[in-house]
Amino acid sequence: MLILASASPRRRILLRRLKVPFRVIPSRAGEESRERDPRRLVLKLALRKARDVARRHPDAVVLGADTIVVCRGEIIGKPRDHSHALRILDTLNGRWQEVYTGIAVVWEGGRTWRARAVKSRVLARRLSPERLHRLAGKHHDKAGAYAVQDRDDPFIERIEGDYGNVVGLPLDAARRLLERAGVYPALPPARGRLK
């Protein structure tokens, strides 16, 4: 049995593309960390989340993920409220940023694991203060306070790298980790945009 240790609806939609059966059991692990290296941070948090669920379901294979945005050296997670979202969007406005997603696949109650981090570069459009204010009320559950998959979200102009990574789950990396876990050795290649 495969468990997705995330409540994210976007991750659920993306994982369905791999055509593997899975259950959703969100992790209760905290996201606080003093780690300042983005790649190590997302790997650490993804593994923490996956192990949290794996301890409660030792017979399952568990996939955990964590996504952050980095702009001008600042690590940006999910906004706390509207004013924080507005500050985040103002920082990202018209600038290049990096999106990191760590994914971890664990089994045997969390004793055995594989993990990988993926990075994409994203360019945000320069929006007016009024448009930023409206956008700041929409995506408090997403790193960077924006949703590239939302057709009504005008913020992202360009992506270099894995689109699924920016949404929250790089599918090719996830597929390879699941193959290495020996659970689903014949998964199809993951392609296409989230609709």
Contacts in CASP RR format, 6 or more apart in sequence:
PFRMAT RR
TARGET T0000
AUTHOR 0000-0000-0000
METHOD contacts of the structure
MODEL  1
MLILASASPRRRILLRRLKVPFRVIPSRAGEESRERDPRRLVLKLALRKA
RDVARRHPDAVVLGADTIVVCRGEIIGKPRDHSHALRILDTLNGRWQEVY
TGIAVVWEGGRTWRARAVKSRVLARRLSPERLHRLAGKHHDKAGAYAVQD
RDDPFIERIEGDYGNVVGLPLDAARRLLERAGVYPALPPARGRLK
1 21 0 8 1.000
1 22 0 8 1.000
1 23 0 8 1.000
1 57 0 8 1.000
1 59 0 8 1.000
1 60 0 8 1.000
1 61 0 8 1.000
2 20 0 8 1.000
2 21 0 8 1.000
2 22 0 8 1.000
2 23 0 8 1.000
2 60 0 8 1.000
2 61 0 8 1.000
2 62 0 8 1.000
2 63 0 8 1.000
2 178 0 8 1.000
2 183 0 8 1.000
2 184 0 8 1.000
3 22 0 8 1.000
3 23 0 8 1.000
3 24 0 8 1.000
3 25 0 8 1.000
3 53 0 8 1.000
3 54 0 8 1.000
3 57 0 8 1.000
3 60 0 8 1.000
3 61 0 8 1.000
3 62 0 8 1.000
3 63 0 8 1.000
4 11 0 8 1.000
4 12 0 8 1.000
4 15 0 8 1.000
4 22 0 8 1.000
4 23 0 8 1.000
4 24 0 8 1.000
4 25 0 8 1.000
4 62 0 8 1.000
4 63 0 8 1.000
4 64 0 8 1.000
5 25 0 8 1.000
5 26 0 8 1.000
5 27 0 8 1.000
5 49 0 8 1.000
5 50 0 8 1.000
5 52 0 8 1.000
5 53 0 8 1.000
5 54 0 8 1.000
5 62 0 8 1.000
5 63 0 8 1.000
5 64 0 8 1.000
5 65 0 8 1.000
6 12 0 8 1.000
6 24 0 8 1.000
6 26 0 8 1.000
6 27 0 8 1.000
6 49 0 8 1.000
6 63 0 8 1.000
6 64 0 8 1.000
6 65 0 8 1.000
7 24 0 8 1.000
7 26 0 8 1.000
8 65 0 8 1.000
8 141 0 8 1.000
8 168 0 8 1.000
8 169 0 8 1.000
10 147 0 8 1.000
10 149 0 8 1.000
10 167 0 8 1.000
10 168 0 8 1.000
10 169 0 8 1.000
10 194 0 8 1.000
11 65 0 8 1.000
11 167 0 8 1.000
11 168 0 8 1.000
11 169 0 8 1.000
12 24 0 8 1.000
13 194 0 8 1.000
14 164 0 8 1.000
14 167 0 8 1.000
14 168 0 8 1.000
14 169 0 8 1.000
14 171 0 8 1.000
14 194 0 8 1.000
15 22 0 8 1.000
15 63 0 8 1.000
15 169 0 8 1.000
15 171 0 8 1.000
15 174 0 8 1.000
17 171 0 8 1.000
17 190 0 8 1.000
18 171 0 8 1.000
18 174 0 8 1.000
18 175 0 8 1.000
18 178 0 8 1.000
18 184 0 8 1.000
18 187 0 8 1.000
18 188 0 8 1.000
18 190 0 8 1.000
19 187 0 8 1.000
19 188 0 8 1.000
20 178 0 8 1.000
20 184 0 8 1.000
20 187 0 8 1.000
22 63 0 8 1.000
25 53 0 8 1.000
25 56 0 8 1.000
25 57 0 8 1.000
26 53 0 8 1.000
27 48 0 8 1.000
27 49 0 8 1.000
27 50 0 8 1.000
27 52 0 8 1.000
27 53 0 8 1.000
27 64 0 8 1.000
28 52 0 8 1.000
29 45 0 8 1.000
29 48 0 8 1.000
29 49 0 8 1.000
29 51 0 8 1.000
29 52 0 8 1.000
30 48 0 8 1.000
31 45 0 8 1.000
31 66 0 8 1.000
33 41 0 8 1.000
33 44 0 8 1.000
33 45 0 8 1.000
35 41 0 8 1.000
35 44 0 8 1.000
36 75 0 8 1.000
38 68 0 8 1.000
38 70 0 8 1.000
38 75 0 8 1.000
38 98 0 8 1.000
38 100 0 8 1.000
38 119 0 8 1.000
39 100 0 8 1.000
39 117 0 8 1.000
39 119 0 8 1.000
41 66 0 8 1.000
41 68 0 8 1.000
41 75 0 8 1.000
41 100 0 8 1.000
42 66 0 8 1.000
42 67 0 8 1.000
42 68 0 8 1.000
42 100 0 8 1.000
42 101 0 8 1.000
42 102 0 8 1.000
42 117 0 8 1.000
43 102 0 8 1.000
43 104 0 8 1.000
43 115 0 8 1.000
43 116 0 8 1.000
43 117 0 8 1.000
45 66 0 8 1.000
45 102 0 8 1.000
46 64 0 8 1.000
46 65 0 8 1.000
46 66 0 8 1.000
46 101 0 8 1.000
46 102 0 8 1.000
46 103 0 8 1.000
46 104 0 8 1.000
46 115 0 8 1.000
47 64 0 8 1.000
47 104 0 8 1.000
47 106 0 8 1.000
47 113 0 8 1.000
47 115 0 8 1.000
49 64 0 8 1.000
49 65 0 8 1.000
49 66 0 8 1.000
49 104 0 8 1.000
50 62 0 8 1.000
50 63 0 8 1.000
50 64 0 8 1.000
50 104 0 8 1.000
50 105 0 8 1.000
50 106 0 8 1.000
50 110 0 8 1.000
50 113 0 8 1.000
51 62 0 8 1.000
51 104 0 8 1.000
51 106 0 8 1.000
51 109 0 8 1.000
51 110 0 8 1.000
51 113 0 8 1.000
53 60 0 8 1.000
53 62 0 8 1.000
53 64 0 8 1.000
54 60 0 8 1.000
54 62 0 8 1.000
54 106 0 8 1.000
54 107 0 8 1.000
54 108 0 8 1.000
54 109 0 8 1.000
54 110 0 8 1.000
55 109 0 8 1.000
55 110 0 8 1.000
57 109 0 8 1.000
58 108 0 8 1.000
58 109 0 8 1.000
58 110 0 8 1.000
60 107 0 8 1.000
60 109 0 8 1.000
61 105 0 8 1.000
61 106 0 8 1.000
61 107 0 8 1.000
61 178 0 8 1.000
61 181 0 8 1.000
61 183 0 8 1.000
62 105 0 8 1.000
62 106 0 8 1.000
62 107 0 8 1.000
62 110 0 8 1.000
63 103 0 8 1.000
63 104 0 8 1.000
63 105 0 8 1.000
63 174 0 8 1.000
63 177 0 8 1.000
63 178 0 8 1.000
64 103 0 8 1.000
64 104 0 8 1.000
64 105 0 8 1.000
64 106 0 8 1.000
65 101 0 8 1.000
65 102 0 8 1.000
65 103 0 8 1.000
65 104 0 8 1.000
65 168 0 8 1.000
65 169 0 8 1.000
66 101 0 8 1.000
66 102 0 8 1.000
67 99 0 8 1.000
67 100 0 8 1.000
67 101 0 8 1.000
67 102 0 8 1.000
67 143 0 8 1.000
67 165 0 8 1.000
67 168 0 8 1.000
68 75 0 8 1.000
68 76 0 8 1.000
68 77 0 8 1.000
68 99 0 8 1.000
68 100 0 8 1.000
68 143 0 8 1.000
69 75 0 8 1.000
69 76 0 8 1.000
69 77 0 8 1.000
69 92 0 8 1.000
69 97 0 8 1.000
69 98 0 8 1.000
69 99 0 8 1.000
69 100 0 8 1.000
69 122 0 8 1.000
69 143 0 8 1.000
69 144 0 8 1.000
70 76 0 8 1.000
70 97 0 8 1.000
70 98 0 8 1.000
70 99 0 8 1.000
70 100 0 8 1.000
71 91 0 8 1.000
71 92 0 8 1.000
71 95 0 8 1.000
71 96 0 8 1.000
71 97 0 8 1.000
71 98 0 8 1.000
72 91 0 8 1.000
72 95 0 8 1.000
74 91 0 8 1.000
76 88 0 8 1.000
76 91 0 8 1.000
76 92 0 8 1.000
76 97 0 8 1.000
76 143 0 8 1.000
76 144 0 8 1.000
77 88 0 8 1.000
77 143 0 8 1.000
77 144 0 8 1.000
78 140 0 8 1.000
78 141 0 8 1.000
78 142 0 8 1.000
78 143 0 8 1.000
78 144 0 8 1.000
78 145 0 8 1.000
79 85 0 8 1.000
79 88 0 8 1.000
79 136 0 8 1.000
79 139 0 8 1.000
79 140 0 8 1.000
79 144 0 8 1.000
79 145 0 8 1.000
80 140 0 8 1.000
81 140 0 8 1.000
82 136 0 8 1.000
82 137 0 8 1.000
82 140 0 8 1.000
83 136 0 8 1.000
84 145 0 8 1.000
85 135 0 8 1.000
85 136 0 8 1.000
85 137 0 8 1.000
85 139 0 8 1.000
85 140 0 8 1.000
85 145 0 8 1.000
86 132 0 8 1.000
86 133 0 8 1.000
86 136 0 8 1.000
88 144 0 8 1.000
88 145 0 8 1.000
89 127 0 8 1.000
89 132 0 8 1.000
89 135 0 8 1.000
89 136 0 8 1.000
89 144 0 8 1.000
89 145 0 8 1.000
89 146 0 8 1.000
89 155 0 8 1.000
90 132 0 8 1.000
92 124 0 8 1.000
92 144 0 8 1.000
92 146 0 8 1.000
92 155 0 8 1.000
93 124 0 8 1.000
93 125 0 8 1.000
93 126 0 8 1.000
93 127 0 8 1.000
93 132 0 8 1.000
94 123 0 8 1.000
94 124 0 8 1.000
94 125 0 8 1.000
94 126 0 8 1.000
94 127 0 8 1.000
94 157 0 8 1.000
95 123 0 8 1.000
95 124 0 8 1.000
96 121 0 8 1.000
96 122 0 8 1.000
96 123 0 8 1.000
96 124 0 8 1.000
97 121 0 8 1.000
97 122 0 8 1.000
97 123 0 8 1.000
97 124 0 8 1.000
98 119 0 8 1.000
98 120 0 8 1.000
98 121 0 8 1.000
98 122 0 8 1.000
99 119 0 8 1.000
99 120 0 8 1.000
99 121 0 8 1.000
99 122 0 8 1.000
99 143 0 8 1.000
99 165 0 8 1.000
99 166 0 8 1.000
100 117 0 8 1.000
100 118 0 8 1.000
100 119 0 8 1.000
101 117 0 8 1.000
101 118 0 8 1.000
101 165 0 8 1.000
101 168 0 8 1.000
101 169 0 8 1.000
101 170 0 8 1.000
102 115 0 8 1.000
102 116 0 8 1.000
102 117 0 8 1.000
102 118 0 8 1.000
103 115 0 8 1.000
103 116 0 8 1.000
103 117 0 8 1.000
103 118 0 8 1.000
103 169 0 8 1.000
103 170 0 8 1.000
103 173 0 8 1.000
103 174 0 8 1.000
103 177 0 8 1.000
104 113 0 8 1.000
104 114 0 8 1.000
104 115 0 8 1.000
104 177 0 8 1.000
105 113 0 8 1.000
105 114 0 8 1.000
105 115 0 8 1.000
105 174 0 8 1.000
105 177 0 8 1.000
105 178 0 8 1.000
105 180 0 8 1.000
105 181 0 8 1.000
106 112 0 8 1.000
106 113 0 8 1.000
107 113 0 8 1.000
107 181 0 8 1.000
107 183 0 8 1.000
114 177 0 8 1.000
114 180 0 8 1.000
114 181 0 8 1.000
115 177 0 8 1.000
116 173 0 8 1.000
116 176 0 8 1.000
116 177 0 8 1.000
118 162 0 8 1.000
118 165 0 8 1.000
118 170 0 8 1.000
118 173 0 8 1.000
119 165 0 8 1.000
120 159 0 8 1.000
120 160 0 8 1.000
120 161 0 8 1.000
120 162 0 8 1.000
120 163 0 8 1.000
120 165 0 8 1.000
120 166 0 8 1.000
121 159 0 8 1.000
121 160 0 8 1.000
121 161 0 8 1.000
122 148 0 8 1.000
122 156 0 8 1.000
122 158 0 8 1.000
122 159 0 8 1.000
122 160 0 8 1.000
122 166 0 8 1.000
123 156 0 8 1.000
123 157 0 8 1.000
123 158 0 8 1.000
123 159 0 8 1.000
124 146 0 8 1.000
124 155 0 8 1.000
124 156 0 8 1.000
124 157 0 8 1.000
125 154 0 8 1.000
125 155 0 8 1.000
125 156 0 8 1.000
125 157 0 8 1.000
127 135 0 8 1.000
127 154 0 8 1.000
127 155 0 8 1.000
131 154 0 8 1.000
135 145 0 8 1.000
135 146 0 8 1.000
135 153 0 8 1.000
135 154 0 8 1.000
135 155 0 8 1.000
136 145 0 8 1.000
138 147 0 8 1.000
138 150 0 8 1.000
138 153 0 8 1.000
139 145 0 8 1.000
139 146 0 8 1.000
139 147 0 8 1.000
139 150 0 8 1.000
139 153 0 8 1.000
146 153 0 8 1.000
146 155 0 8 1.000
146 156 0 8 1.000
147 153 0 8 1.000
148 155 0 8 1.000
148 156 0 8 1.000
148 159 0 8 1.000
148 163 0 8 1.000
148 166 0 8 1.000
148 167 0 8 1.000
149 167 0 8 1.000
149 193 0 8 1.000
149 194 0 8 1.000
156 166 0 8 1.000
159 166 0 8 1.000
162 170 0 8 1.000
162 171 0 8 1.000
162 172 0 8 1.000
162 173 0 8 1.000
163 192 0 8 1.000
163 193 0 8 1.000
163 194 0 8 1.000
164 170 0 8 1.000
164 171 0 8 1.000
164 194 0 8 1.000
165 173 0 8 1.000
167 194 0 8 1.000
171 190 0 8 1.000
172 189 0 8 1.000
172 190 0 8 1.000
174 190 0 8 1.000
175 187 0 8 1.000
175 189 0 8 1.000
175 190 0 8 1.000
178 184 0 8 1.000
178 187 0 8 1.000
179 185 0 8 1.000
179 187 0 8 1.000
END
